Amino acid sequence: MSAVLVAEDLQTYYGKSHILHGVSLTVNEGEIVTLLGRNGAGKTTTLRSLMGLTPPKQGRIQIFGQDVTGWPAYKIARLGVGYVPEGRKIFGHLTVHDNLRVPALTKGRWTLETIYKLFPRLDERRSSKGGQLSGGEQEMLAIARALLLNPRFLILDEPSQGLAPVIVEDVMNTIRTMRDEGIAVLLVEQNAWLALRNADRAYVLGDGSIVHEGPAAELAADEKRVKALAGASLETSAIDAVT
C-alpha cells in the first residue's frame, strides 16, 4: 500500500499554548486509521494541522507524495482531500440541495444522484433548510458534501457525535465502503469501541503526543489499555452492533 498521508514531528500552537508535541502518523491507501485520545488530547488540532487550518510551526506534512506544509486548506482540498469537521459546519440558511451544490463537483462515483441514493433521508428533505435538520441529518449532509469532491482521502472528526445508533451504522457502512474502494480514511472518534471495530490501525494521543500506535484489533482486545490510554470503555452498548 502506498502512503496517502505522512505527517512528521508536528509542533502546533494556539497562541503561546503548545498543543501538539512532535506528532507523527501515516495513513495508507485503502485503510481506515483512527486517532483516539482523551478530551483535550489534541485530536481536533491534529486534523486542523493536517488540513492547513491551524498550520504547525514545525514539522512536515506530505499528502499524495506532495509536501503540503504551510498550504491553505482550499489548496489541500483540491488534491482530493475531503474534511468533515466536528460540529458539521453546514450552511443553515441553505436548503439541503443547495448545501450539496456548494462544493465544486468533480468527476467520479459520487454525484448528486448517487448521494441521494446513499442517503435517502437527504433526498426526502432536499428542500429543507440545513438549520431545520436533525443532528443525524446534518451529519449525513456534511459527509455527503465531502463525498461530492470524490476524495481520495477523507478526514472525519467525531462523525458519530449525537447520532442514533441506526444512523451511525449507515455512516460507518459508508466509511467502510470507501475504504474497500481504495479511499484512505482518517477517523477521530470519541467512541473507542466503534472506532477500533472499524479501523485497520490506531493511534492514541496523550497530551499532544502519540502514546500508542498499532493494529486496531490488537488494541480493541485490551480494554484496560484502551481505558488507560484513551479514557474510554469498550463495554458493549446498542451502538456496538456497528461492526
KAZIVEN-V451978 format. One line per field, one symbol per residue. ss: DSSP state (H for helix, E for strand, C for the rest). psi: psi as a letter, one per 20 degrees, with the letter a starting at -180 (. if undefined). A space follows every 50 residues. Layout:
ss: ???
psi: ???
//
This chain:
ss: CCEEEEEEEEEEEECCEEEEEEEEEEEECCCEEEEEECCCCCHHHHHHHH CCCCCCCEEEEEECCEECCCCCHHHHHCCCEEEECCCCCCCCCCEHHHHH CCCCCCCCCCCHHHHHHHCHHHHHCCCCEHHHCCHHHHHHHHHHHHHCCC CCEEEEECCCCCCCHHHHHHHHHHHHHHHHCCCEEEEECCCHHHHHHHCC EEEEEECCEEEEEEEHHHHHCCHHHHHHHHCCCCCCCHHHHCC
psi: pqpgpopplpoqqocipogpmlpprqprpkqppqorrrpjhjghhgghgh ijhnpqhrrqpppkipojpiqrghhghiikppporpiglrohiqrgghhi igqopqqahorhghghhgnhhhghkhiqqhiiqrgghhgggggghhhiil qippppolhiojqqhhhhggghggghggghjjpqpoopphngggghiiqg rqqpqoljqpiqqaphhghhinhhhghggikqqjqqahiiin.
//
